[in-house]
Amino acid sequence: MPNMKLFVDHHLLASREAEIAALLAPLRELACSELAVPASACQLAVIGVVGLPDQPLANMEFQYLATPDRTPERISQVCAAFRAFLSAPLGTTPAIRSTPLDPATYVALK
């Protein structure tokens, strides 16, 4: 799992919808590579939002199952990889946030 949500200012989403749609499959591939998970473990959504003008126009938030090898340093590297990947297609530098989930209490029905 990662559960990935890309929140994009609705004006930016409207103007770059084709670029954003085109980045979804490669973004999932990047997540699979960076977090060592299969594609079937990923959930990805793009959500248009209305936000304040002094905050980033795009924000990616992802949740992942905590493991010993997913240290804060490693997740920082993953965040940097996501940010670098997203910046060009979005035309802006997104904020990236990550949240670990406890594998002992995590439940998912798909």
C-alpha positions as CSV (number, residue, x, y, z in Angstrom):
1,M,0.0,0.0,0.0
2,P,0.5,3.4,-0.5
3,N,-2.7,5.4,-0.5
4,M,-1.9,8.5,-2.6
5,K,-4.0,11.6,-3.0
6,L,-2.9,14.5,-5.2
7,F,-4.8,17.7,-4.3
8,V,-4.6,20.2,-7.1
9,D,-5.9,23.7,-7.3
10,H,-9.0,23.5,-9.5
11,H,-7.6,26.2,-11.9
12,L,-4.3,24.3,-12.3
13,L,-6.2,21.0,-12.7
14,A,-8.3,22.5,-15.5
15,S,-5.3,24.0,-17.3
16,R,-3.1,20.9,-17.0
17,E,-5.6,18.1,-17.0
18,A,-3.9,16.1,-19.8
19,E,-0.5,16.4,-18.2
20,I,-1.9,15.3,-14.8
21,A,-3.8,12.3,-16.3
22,A,-0.6,11.3,-18.2
23,L,1.4,11.2,-15.0
24,L,-0.8,8.8,-13.0
25,A,0.6,5.5,-14.3
26,P,4.2,6.6,-14.1
27,L,3.6,8.0,-10.6
28,R,2.2,4.6,-9.6
29,E,5.3,2.9,-11.1
30,L,7.5,5.3,-9.1
31,A,5.7,4.5,-5.9
32,C,6.0,0.8,-6.6
33,S,9.7,1.2,-7.1
34,E,10.4,3.5,-4.2
35,L,8.3,1.6,-1.7
36,A,8.8,-1.9,-3.0
37,V,5.1,-2.7,-3.5
38,P,3.1,-4.2,-6.3
39,A,0.8,-2.0,-8.4
40,S,-2.2,-3.8,-6.9
41,A,-1.2,-2.3,-3.5
42,C,-1.5,1.3,-4.7
43,Q,-4.5,3.6,-4.6
44,L,-4.1,6.9,-6.4
45,A,-6.6,9.8,-6.8
46,V,-6.4,13.4,-8.1
47,I,-8.7,15.8,-6.3
48,G,-9.5,19.3,-7.5
49,V,-9.6,21.8,-4.6
50,V,-10.1,25.5,-3.8
51,G,-7.4,26.7,-1.5
52,L,-5.8,29.9,-0.2
53,P,-3.5,31.8,-2.6
54,D,-0.5,31.7,-0.2
55,Q,-0.2,27.9,-0.1
56,P,1.1,25.4,-2.7
57,L,-1.1,24.9,-5.7
58,A,-0.6,21.1,-5.4
59,N,-0.2,18.9,-2.4
60,M,0.4,15.1,-2.4
61,E,-0.4,13.2,0.7
62,F,0.4,9.5,1.0
63,Q,-0.1,6.9,3.6
64,Y,2.1,3.8,3.7
65,L,2.5,0.7,5.9
66,A,5.4,1.2,8.4
67,T,8.2,-1.3,8.1
68,P,11.7,-1.3,9.6
69,D,13.3,-0.3,6.3
70,R,10.9,2.6,5.8
71,T,12.9,4.9,8.1
72,P,12.1,8.6,8.3
73,E,15.3,9.2,6.2
74,R,14.1,6.7,3.5
75,I,10.6,8.2,3.5
76,S,12.2,11.7,3.1
77,Q,14.0,10.4,0.0
78,V,10.7,9.0,-1.3
79,C,9.0,12.3,-0.8
80,A,11.8,14.1,-2.6
81,A,11.5,11.6,-5.5
82,F,7.7,12.3,-5.7
83,R,8.2,16.0,-5.6
84,A,10.9,15.9,-8.4
85,F,8.6,13.7,-10.5
86,L,5.5,15.9,-10.1
87,S,7.0,19.4,-10.5
88,A,7.4,19.5,-14.3
89,P,4.0,18.0,-15.2
90,L,2.2,20.2,-12.6
91,G,4.2,23.3,-13.5
92,T,4.6,24.0,-9.8
93,T,6.4,22.5,-6.9
94,P,4.0,20.5,-4.8
95,A,4.1,20.0,-1.1
96,I,4.5,16.3,-0.2
97,R,3.3,14.8,3.1
98,S,3.5,11.2,4.3
99,T,1.9,9.3,7.1
100,P,2.9,5.9,8.3
101,L,0.2,3.3,9.2
102,D,0.6,0.6,11.8
103,P,0.6,-2.7,10.1
104,A,-0.7,-4.4,13.2
105,T,-3.9,-2.3,13.2
106,Y,-4.3,-1.5,9.5
107,V,-7.4,-3.0,7.8
108,A,-8.3,-2.7,4.2
109,L,-11.1,-4.2,2.2
110,K,-10.8,-3.9,-1.6
